[in-house]
Amino acid sequence: MTAVTRESLAAFAVDVLLALGLSREDAEIFGGALLFSELRFHPGHGQGVRRLRRYQDRITQGLVDPRAHWELVKESPALALVDAHNGIGTVAASRAMRLAVGKAKVCGIGQVVVRNSTHYGSSAVFATQAAEAGCIGIAFTNAGPEMAPWGAREVAVGTNPWGTAAPTGLGFPAVLDIALTTAGKGMMRWHAEAGLPIPLDWALTPEGEETDDPHAAMAGALLGIGRYKGYGLAFMTDVLTGVISGGGYGLTPYADEGKMDVSHALTAIDIEWFMPLDEFRGRMDDFAAMVKSRALRPGFTEVLIPGEQEARRAARKSAEGVPLDNQVLDDLRALGAELGVGAEIVLVGPWEDPTL
């Protein structure tokens, strides 16, 4: 792996997106979200700037519209329904959360449901967007079917990620960002490339057997977190996104390459409807201290709150450089050359630390 500067990577991502036809505003929204994910998450999650090539392919093939109309279909003081018209999912969701925050500041809570959208990346992006505005943020999306319903061996629902974020006084928000499967296929590819087995609760073979072989797992169905509980949560996420919006759900999302038919639900809760924001932050800090004060299990050195590990990772990468697989780095540079992008990715040096 090679470390590159955060600033050059951010500028490069925006320039690539501009070259692909996004407006300046949308390129900065999307580029910022990709950098956010690259800083916070393990490369095996498959988020971040490595997705630029995939978006280039989809845009040039006409499978996603970089200038899609963001249509406000229906609206009340606290609610809204949006049609993304097969545009960039990250942009559609960011605009939806901005609208939800505005409604929360008036009504105490705002919710915007988006239909006819595409892959939106990390749920934490939008949940954190609300937290930065003094709200509790909640972001749900459905996805292409990869999880088997409990008791089945064939897929029926997606990983259907959740993101929730709340402000604190600790220097970072509390953020929970989880897929409702035990792991995603990105982590299975990571294990396959490293020649490592996977835990038996990650996935099934096509025949319905639990497996520790990442290659067999990628050909089969994923398993939900908490076994049947994860499936139940994923099912209800489809209800809260695709079913209620009039959009796709279950087997529909991703079934048509030219219309991904993904749906999102973005919710903001205004903290100051309940109490002053500083009081809330103080209570969050007190709660975190309670959790961290508990006696540790053997082999553990500390207790973390949700989002703390990711905040540390982002701070380290911002200071020391963002590690990229050399293959990903080479492909990004090739993409920039193909598009005539002027911004260059500035190298820091080899990334020797195996911890990411």
C-alpha positions as CSV (number, residue, x, y, z in Angstrom):
1,M,0.0,0.0,0.0
2,T,1.0,3.6,-0.6
3,A,0.0,6.6,1.5
4,V,-1.2,9.8,-0.4
5,T,-2.1,13.2,0.9
6,R,-5.7,13.8,1.9
7,E,-5.8,17.2,0.2
8,S,-4.6,15.9,-3.2
9,L,-7.0,12.9,-3.0
10,A,-9.9,15.2,-2.3
11,A,-9.1,17.5,-5.2
12,F,-8.5,14.6,-7.6
13,A,-11.9,13.0,-6.7
14,V,-13.7,16.3,-7.4
15,D,-11.9,16.8,-10.7
16,V,-12.7,13.3,-11.9
17,L,-16.4,13.8,-11.0
18,L,-16.5,17.2,-12.9
19,A,-15.0,15.4,-15.9
20,L,-17.7,12.8,-15.7
21,G,-20.4,15.5,-16.0
22,L,-21.4,16.3,-12.4
23,S,-22.0,20.0,-11.5
24,R,-19.5,21.6,-9.2
25,E,-21.9,21.4,-6.2
26,D,-22.7,17.8,-6.8
27,A,-19.0,16.9,-7.5
28,E,-18.1,18.4,-4.1
29,I,-20.9,16.6,-2.3
30,F,-20.0,13.2,-3.9
31,G,-16.2,13.7,-3.7
32,G,-16.5,14.7,0.0
33,A,-18.5,11.6,0.8
34,L,-16.0,9.4,-1.0
35,L,-13.2,10.9,1.0
36,F,-15.2,10.6,4.2
37,S,-15.5,6.9,3.6
38,E,-11.9,6.4,2.6
39,L,-10.7,8.0,5.8
40,R,-13.1,6.2,8.2
41,F,-13.4,2.6,6.9
42,H,-11.3,-0.5,6.2
43,P,-10.4,-0.9,2.5
44,G,-12.2,-4.2,2.5
45,H,-15.5,-2.5,2.9
46,G,-15.2,-1.3,-0.7
47,Q,-16.2,2.3,0.0
48,G,-14.3,5.5,-0.8
49,V,-12.4,6.7,-3.8
50,R,-11.9,3.3,-5.2
51,R,-15.5,3.5,-6.5
52,L,-14.6,6.3,-9.0
53,R,-13.8,3.8,-11.7
54,R,-17.2,2.0,-11.2
55,Y,-19.0,5.4,-11.5
56,Q,-17.1,6.2,-14.6
57,D,-18.3,2.9,-16.1
58,R,-21.9,3.5,-15.1
59,I,-22.0,7.1,-16.2
60,T,-20.3,6.4,-19.6
61,Q,-22.7,3.5,-20.2
62,G,-25.7,5.7,-19.4
63,L,-26.7,3.6,-16.4
64,V,-26.8,6.5,-14.0
65,D,-27.6,10.2,-14.8
66,P,-25.0,12.6,-13.4
67,R,-27.4,15.5,-14.0
68,A,-30.6,13.9,-12.9
69,H,-33.5,16.0,-11.8
70,W,-34.0,15.8,-8.0
71,E,-37.8,15.9,-7.9
72,L,-39.8,16.9,-4.7
73,V,-42.9,14.7,-5.3
74,K,-44.8,15.5,-2.2
75,E,-44.1,17.6,1.0
76,S,-45.6,18.5,4.4
77,P,-44.0,20.5,7.2
78,A,-42.2,17.3,8.5
79,L,-42.2,14.9,5.6
80,A,-41.2,14.7,2.0
81,L,-41.1,12.2,-0.8
82,V,-38.3,12.6,-3.5
83,D,-37.7,11.0,-6.8
84,A,-34.0,10.8,-7.7
85,H,-34.6,9.9,-11.3
86,N,-31.7,7.4,-11.3
87,G,-29.2,10.0,-10.3
88,I,-26.1,9.8,-8.1
89,G,-27.5,8.2,-4.9
90,T,-25.0,10.0,-2.6
91,V,-26.0,13.4,-4.0
92,A,-29.7,12.6,-3.7
93,A,-29.4,11.4,-0.1
94,S,-27.3,14.4,0.9
95,R,-29.9,16.8,-0.5
96,A,-32.6,14.8,1.2
97,M,-30.9,15.0,4.6
98,R,-30.4,18.7,4.2
99,L,-34.1,19.0,3.6
100,A,-34.8,16.7,6.6
101,V,-32.7,18.9,8.9
102,G,-34.5,22.0,7.7
103,K,-37.8,20.4,8.6
104,A,-36.5,19.2,12.0
105,K,-35.6,22.8,12.9
106,V,-39.2,23.8,12.3
107,C,-41.1,20.7,13.5
108,G,-38.6,19.0,15.8
109,I,-38.3,16.1,13.4
110,G,-38.0,15.8,9.6
111,Q,-38.0,12.7,7.4
112,V,-37.4,12.5,3.6
113,V,-37.9,9.3,1.7
114,V,-36.1,8.9,-1.7
115,R,-37.1,6.5,-4.5
116,N,-35.7,5.7,-7.9
117,S,-32.1,6.3,-6.6
118,T,-28.8,4.4,-6.9
119,H,-26.1,3.2,-4.5
120,Y,-25.5,5.9,-1.9
121,G,-22.3,4.7,-0.3
122,S,-21.9,5.0,3.5
123,S,-24.9,5.7,5.7
124,A,-22.6,7.4,8.2
125,V,-22.1,10.3,5.6
126,F,-25.7,11.4,5.9
127,A,-26.2,10.6,9.6
128,T,-23.1,12.7,10.4
129,Q,-24.4,15.5,8.2
130,A,-27.4,15.8,10.5
131,A,-25.2,15.6,13.7
132,E,-23.1,18.5,12.4
133,A,-26.3,20.5,12.2
134,G,-27.2,19.8,15.9
135,C,-29.5,16.9,15.2
136,I,-29.6,13.2,15.7
137,G,-29.3,11.7,12.2
138,I,-30.7,8.4,11.0
139,A,-30.0,7.1,7.5
140,F,-31.4,3.9,6.0
141,T,-31.1,2.5,2.5
142,N,-32.1,-0.7,0.8
143,A,-29.8,-2.5,-1.7
144,G,-29.5,-5.3,-4.1
145,P,-30.5,-8.7,-2.7
146,E,-27.6,-10.5,-1.1
147,M,-29.0,-11.8,2.2
148,A,-30.9,-15.0,2.5
149,P,-34.1,-14.8,4.6
150,W,-33.7,-16.9,7.7
151,G,-34.2,-20.6,6.8
152,A,-33.6,-20.0,3.0
153,R,-30.5,-20.5,0.9
154,E,-31.5,-18.0,-1.8
155,V,-31.2,-14.2,-1.5
156,A,-34.2,-12.0,-0.9
157,V,-33.1,-8.7,0.7
158,G,-30.0,-6.5,0.7
159,T,-27.4,-5.6,3.3
160,N,-29.7,-2.6,3.9
161,P,-27.3,-0.5,5.9
162,W,-28.2,1.8,8.8
163,G,-26.4,4.9,10.0
164,T,-27.1,6.8,13.2
165,A,-25.1,9.8,14.5
166,A,-25.4,12.1,17.5
167,P,-23.2,15.1,18.6
168,T,-20.9,14.8,21.6
169,G,-18.4,17.0,23.4
170,L,-15.6,14.5,22.8
171,G,-14.3,16.0,19.5
172,F,-16.2,13.5,17.3
173,P,-19.8,12.4,17.0
174,A,-21.1,9.1,18.1
175,V,-21.7,7.2,14.9
176,L,-23.1,3.7,14.3
177,D,-22.8,2.6,10.6
178,I,-23.6,-1.1,10.0
179,A,-24.8,-3.4,7.3
180,L,-27.4,-5.8,8.5
181,T,-25.4,-8.7,7.2
182,T,-22.5,-10.0,9.4
183,A,-20.1,-8.9,6.7
184,G,-20.2,-7.8,3.1
185,K,-18.7,-9.4,-0.1
186,G,-16.0,-6.7,0.0
187,M,-14.6,-8.2,3.2
188,M,-14.8,-11.6,1.7
189,R,-12.8,-10.5,-1.3
190,W,-10.2,-9.0,1.1
191,H,-9.9,-12.4,2.9
192,A,-9.8,-14.3,-0.4
193,E,-6.9,-12.1,-1.7
194,A,-5.1,-12.6,1.6
195,G,-5.7,-16.4,1.5
196,L,-7.6,-16.3,4.8
197,P,-10.7,-18.1,5.9
198,I,-13.9,-16.3,7.0
199,P,-16.0,-16.9,10.1
200,L,-18.8,-19.4,9.6
201,D,-21.6,-16.9,10.4
202,W,-20.8,-14.7,7.4
203,A,-22.3,-16.5,4.4
204,L,-23.7,-19.7,2.9
205,T,-22.6,-21.8,-0.1
206,P,-25.1,-21.9,-3.0
207,E,-26.3,-25.2,-1.5
208,G,-27.1,-23.5,1.8
209,E,-24.2,-24.7,3.9
210,E,-22.2,-22.4,6.3
211,T,-18.7,-22.0,5.0
212,D,-15.3,-20.5,5.9
213,D,-14.2,-20.4,2.3
214,P,-14.5,-16.8,1.0
215,H,-14.7,-18.0,-2.6
216,A,-17.7,-20.2,-1.9
217,A,-19.3,-17.5,0.2
218,M,-19.1,-15.0,-2.7
219,A,-21.1,-17.4,-4.8
220,G,-23.8,-17.9,-2.1
221,A,-26.0,-15.8,0.1
222,L,-24.9,-13.6,3.0
223,L,-26.2,-14.1,6.6
224,G,-27.8,-11.5,8.8
225,I,-26.4,-10.1,12.0
226,G,-27.8,-12.0,14.9
227,R,-29.0,-14.7,12.6
228,Y,-32.8,-14.3,12.1
229,K,-32.7,-10.9,13.8
230,G,-30.6,-9.4,11.0
231,Y,-33.0,-10.7,8.4
232,G,-35.9,-9.2,10.2
233,L,-34.2,-5.8,10.4
234,A,-33.4,-6.0,6.7
235,F,-37.0,-6.9,5.9
236,M,-38.3,-3.9,7.8
237,T,-35.7,-1.6,6.3
238,D,-37.2,-2.4,2.9
239,V,-40.6,-1.5,4.3
240,L,-39.3,1.9,5.6
241,T,-37.5,2.7,2.3
242,G,-38.8,0.9,-0.9
243,V,-42.2,-0.3,0.0
244,I,-43.5,3.0,1.5
245,S,-41.9,5.2,-1.2
246,G,-43.3,3.4,-4.1
247,G,-39.8,2.3,-5.1
248,G,-38.0,-1.0,-5.4
249,Y,-37.7,-3.5,-2.6
250,G,-36.6,-7.1,-2.1
251,L,-35.5,-8.6,-5.4
252,T,-36.1,-5.4,-7.4
253,P,-33.1,-3.1,-6.5
254,Y,-30.1,-3.7,-8.9
255,A,-32.2,-6.2,-11.0
256,D,-32.0,-3.8,-14.0
257,E,-28.6,-2.3,-14.6
258,G,-30.1,0.8,-16.2
259,K,-32.4,1.5,-13.2
260,M,-31.1,0.4,-9.9
261,D,-34.4,1.4,-8.1
262,V,-32.8,1.9,-4.7
263,S,-34.7,3.7,-1.9
264,H,-33.5,5.7,1.1
265,A,-35.0,7.1,4.3
266,L,-33.2,10.1,5.9
267,T,-34.4,11.4,9.3
268,A,-33.2,14.3,11.5
269,I,-34.3,14.9,15.1
270,D,-33.7,18.4,16.4
271,I,-32.0,18.1,19.8
272,E,-32.9,21.6,20.8
273,W,-36.6,20.7,20.7
274,F,-35.8,18.6,23.8
275,M,-32.9,20.5,25.5
276,P,-30.1,22.9,24.8
277,L,-27.5,21.4,22.5
278,D,-24.6,21.9,25.0
279,E,-26.7,20.1,27.7
280,F,-27.2,17.2,25.3
281,R,-23.5,17.0,24.5
282,G,-22.7,17.0,28.3
283,R,-25.1,14.1,28.8
284,M,-23.6,12.2,25.9
285,D,-20.1,12.7,27.4
286,D,-21.4,11.4,30.7
287,F,-22.9,8.4,29.0
288,A,-19.6,7.7,27.2
289,A,-17.7,7.9,30.5
290,M,-20.1,5.4,32.1
291,V,-19.5,2.9,29.3
292,K,-15.8,3.4,29.3
293,S,-15.5,2.9,33.1
294,R,-16.6,-0.8,33.0
295,A,-14.2,-3.6,33.9
296,L,-12.6,-5.1,30.8
297,R,-12.7,-8.6,29.5
298,P,-9.4,-10.5,29.2
299,G,-7.5,-9.4,26.1
300,F,-9.1,-6.0,25.8
301,T,-7.4,-2.7,26.6
302,E,-10.3,-0.2,26.4
303,V,-14.0,0.2,25.7
304,L,-14.9,2.4,22.6
305,I,-18.1,4.1,21.8
306,P,-19.6,3.8,18.4
307,G,-17.6,5.9,15.9
308,E,-14.6,6.3,18.1
309,Q,-12.4,3.8,16.2
310,E,-13.4,5.4,12.9
311,A,-12.7,8.9,14.2
312,R,-9.2,7.8,15.2
313,R,-8.6,6.2,11.9
314,A,-9.7,9.3,10.0
315,A,-7.4,11.6,12.2
316,R,-4.4,9.3,11.6
317,K,-5.0,9.1,7.8
318,S,-5.4,12.9,7.7
319,A,-2.1,13.4,9.4
320,E,0.0,10.6,8.0
321,G,-1.5,10.0,4.6
322,V,-4.4,8.0,3.2
323,P,-3.3,4.4,2.5
324,L,-4.4,3.0,-0.9
325,D,-3.8,-0.4,-2.5
326,N,-1.1,0.1,-5.1
327,Q,-3.5,-1.5,-7.7
328,V,-6.2,1.1,-6.7
329,L,-3.7,3.9,-6.9
330,D,-2.5,2.9,-10.3
331,D,-6.1,2.6,-11.6
332,L,-7.0,6.0,-10.2
333,R,-4.0,7.6,-11.9
334,A,-4.9,5.8,-15.2
335,L,-8.5,7.1,-14.8
336,G,-7.2,10.7,-14.3
337,A,-5.1,10.4,-17.4
338,E,-8.0,9.0,-19.5
339,L,-10.2,11.9,-18.4
340,G,-7.5,14.6,-18.7
341,V,-7.7,15.5,-15.1
342,G,-5.2,18.1,-14.0
343,A,-5.2,17.4,-10.3
344,E,-2.5,14.9,-9.3
345,I,-2.4,12.5,-6.4
346,V,0.5,13.4,-4.2
347,L,2.4,10.5,-2.6
348,V,3.6,10.4,1.0
349,G,5.4,7.1,0.8
350,P,4.9,3.3,1.5
351,W,2.3,2.4,4.1
352,E,4.0,-0.3,6.2
353,D,1.6,-0.6,9.1
354,P,-0.8,-3.6,8.6
355,T,-3.4,-2.0,10.8
356,L,-5.9,0.1,8.8
